[in-house]
């Protein structure tokens, strides 16, 4: 994130990191809410998360390409540096890897590096109750909170059940970040 992009956004720039969860298909709701609040938005998807979203619609809505893979050295940066990051929806896998400092995807690399840059970051996990019962998950959320990451209030949905999406508040990520703007 240290080299300057060719184009710098006039508005504050928000990265939305999208993981592989069924509700990711609705990420346009968060993008629209952020744009209404004056953010420019770029999306970074985990490799698996990319398959859960309508990439063409997201790119049309943001005006930026979705990033999901490392760029080749010397290749222009397609997104400006972020002023803030919202990890929504965040999966069990991403939460645990991020807290452990594992940087094996572009999304995790950005999240791990952003801590060192002090970039305000909010996370809205979307996990089921069986995953949330694993001790690593609670430890990971604690570690993220200790790092200053703003963690949303979503309660895990029942395992092996359809549902939970109706209680998911996409805008909570923006509410968590607004005081830091």
N, C-alpha and C positions, 0 to 999 in steps of 0.2 A: 504494500500500500504506500510505499515511500515515493515512488516516482509519480510525477504529475500526469494526469490524463490530458489528452489533447483538448478536450472540452470540459469546462468546469460548470456545474449547474449553478444558476443564480439563486435557486431556492435550496433549503437544506435537503440533503440527499439521504434517503432511507433505503438500506438493503433489507429486503424481506427474504429470509432463508426459509425455504419450503422443504419439508421432509416427506417421506413416503407414508402418508396416512390418508385414509379415505376422504376425509374432509378437505384435503388439499385442493380438491377440485373447485372449492369456493374461495380460493385466495383472492379472487377479484374483489370480494367484499372488503378485504383489508386494504387492497391497493386503492380502491375508490375512496374509502374513509381517509386514508393518508393524504391523497391528493386534495380532498376537500379541506384538509387541515393545513395545506400549503407545502406539503412535501413533494419532491420529485422522488420517484420510486424505481428501483432496479431489483430484479429477482435473481437470487442465487438458489438453485435447486440441488439437493443431493442427487447423485446419479439415479437412485431408485425413485426419488421424489419427482423427477422429471416426467416419469410415466404416469403420474397421478394428476397432472395439470394439463390444461389446454394451452400449449405453448404459444400457438399463434395468437390466441385471444389475449394472453398475458402480455406478449410483446406489443400488440396493438394498443393495449390499455396503457402500458408504461412508456412506450416509444423507445425502449431499449431491448437489446437481445438478452435472453436468459443465459446466465452463466451456470455451467455445471461441471466444466472440466478446466484443468489448468491451461493457460495460454502458453504458446511457444515464446521463448525469450525474444524480445525485440518486436513482438506483435503488439499493436496498439491496445491500450486498455479500453474495453467497451463501456465501463461504468466509471463515473467519478468516485473518489474516495467517499466513504459513508460518513455522515454526521451522526448516525445512529443505526442500530440494527435491531430488527424484530425477527425472532426465530419462531415461525408460526406456520403450521403446527410442528411442534418438536416431538420426535419419537423417542421411545425408550433408548434405542441405539444411539441416537445423536446426543441425547442428554448425557449418557454414560461416557461415551467417547470424548465429548467436549470437556467434561469435568476431569477426565483422566489425562487430558492434553494430547489425545491422539488426533493426528492431522492427516488422515489417509484419503480425504476427499477435498476438493476445493472449498466446499462449504465449511468443513471442520477447520481447514487451514485458515480461512478468513476469521472464524470465531476464535480460534486459539491466538492468532496474531492481534486481533482487535483488543483483547485484554491488555496487551502490552502497550497499545496506543491509547488506552483509556477511552475507547469509544463506548458511549452509553448503549447498553444492550438489554433488551427484554426478551423473555422466553415464555411461550405459552405451550407447555407440554400437552400432548394428547395421547394418553396411554390408558390401557385397561387396568382393572383392579388387580389382575393376576401379575402383570408386569410391575405395577407399583408396589406390590408386596415384596418384591425382591430387595434385599438389603442394599444392594449396590445403587438402586434408584434413589432411595432416601439420602444416602451418603453423597451421591452426585448432586442432588438438589442443594444440599447443605453446602457443598464445595462451591457451587455456582453462586449461591447467596453470599458466601464469604468473599468471593471475587468481586462482589458488587453487581452481579447480574440481577436484574429485576424479574422475579418469577411470578407468573400469573396464578390465578386462584382456581383454575379448573380442577374439579374433582374427577378422578379416574372413573371411567364408565365401566359397567359390568363386563367381565370377560365373556367372550363368545356370544355376545348379544349385539344386536343392531341397535344403534342409538348413541346418544351422547352428543351428537352434532348440534342438536337443538339447544343445549346448554353452553355450547362453546361461544365465547364472546370475542370475536376477532378484534374488535376495537379496544379491548383491554390492553393490548400491546401499546397502542398509541397513548392511552390514558397513563400507562406506566412511564412512558418516555416524555410526555408533554412537560412535566415540571423541570426536565433537564434541558429543554430547548433554550 
